[in-house]
């Protein structure tokens, strides 16, 4: 799965490849692959998720299947609960800070 901006810039890309057994082979049964993206990662705006469904080295079912989605508003930003306008940038993660 790759998540892109509407103008084609890659925000991030991920795969379940590293969650396979060491031999990189799975028994031929039905699998469900789930990727949980934190709701506080992306900023408000339009995005595209490009998804690949394949059996590696065997068969490609879908390559680059585009799924568009919109983050309509942020509940909070780095200043706390907000009704403020969109903050700059594509990614808007909640990052832990330490101060002394």
N, C-alpha and C positions, 0 to 999 in steps of 0.2 A: 504494500500500500504506500502510495506517495501522496502527500497533501501539498497542493500548490495554490499560489495566488491566482486570481483570474487572468493576470498577464503572463502566467507560465513560470514564475519563480518558485522553486522548490522550498517549502517551509521545513518539511522533514520527510523522511522515508523510513519504513520499517518492514520487517518480515518475520514470519514464524520460523525461518530457517534455523536459527540458533537454538530453537527449542526441540529440535529433532534429536533422536538418539545419535550417539557418536558415529555410527556407520552411515548416517544421513539417509537411512531407509526406514520407511514405516510399513507395517503390514497392510495389505490391501483390504481396508474396511472403510466405513464412512467416518469422516472426521468433521468437526466443527472448529474453525479457527476464529478466535475472538480477540480483537485488539481494543483495549479501553484507553481512550484519549481523555485526559483530565479536562473537565469543563472549564477550568481556569487557565488553560494554556494559550488559546488563540484570542486575538483581539477582535473587536466587532468588525464585520465586513463579509464580503463574499469570498468563497473558497471553492476549490475543486479537489475532490478525492479521486485519485486514479488507482484503480484496483486491478490486480492480476490474479486470475484463477488458473492454476496449471498443476500438472503432475510433472515435476522437474525431469527433464530429459526424455519425457514420454509424450505428453499432450498438453497443448495450451487451449483452454476453454475460452478465456477472455484475457486480452492483453491491453492494458491501458483503458479499461472501462471507466468513463468519466461519470462521477456523481457530484453534482453541485450542491452546496449548502451555504447557509447564511448564519453568522453569529449576529443576532439583531441588536443586542445591547449587553453591557457588562453590569453585573450586580454590584461589583466593587472594583476598585483599583488600588494602587499602592497607597492611597490616602485613606482607604477604608470604604465603607458603604457609599455609593455614588449614584448620582443622576447626571453626572457630568458628561460632556461630549467625549467622543472617541479619543483615546490616547494614541500617540504616534507608534508606528511599528506594526508588524504582522503578528508577532508572538507577544503575549502579555501574561507571562507566568507569574504566579505568586511565589516569590523567592524569600526564603528565610534570611533575616538580617540579624546580626549580632552587634551590639554596641556596648562600650565599656565606659 
